[in-house]
């Protein structure tokens, strides 16, 4: 049985947002122990954000996947970009 990946609820770990910059909210590859309130609010509006908040140990693999056309990470990144372009 596959374990569901819980990205935003990993207390005690250092997390990194690997998505595109979100003006006034977060810059790409920002690390934190607790998800900033602005980012949590943005993630409620655009759930793809949660998929690109990863533990520090997964940054290298996530960056690699972001460069692969059609990967889940790249699709989530594009969804975030499109969502925040709308306004």
Secondary structure, 3 states (H helix, E strand, C coil): CCCCCCCCCCCCCCEEECCCCECCCECCCEEECCCCHHHHHHHHHCCHHHHCEEEHHHHHHHHHHHCCCCCHHHHHHHHHHHHHHHC
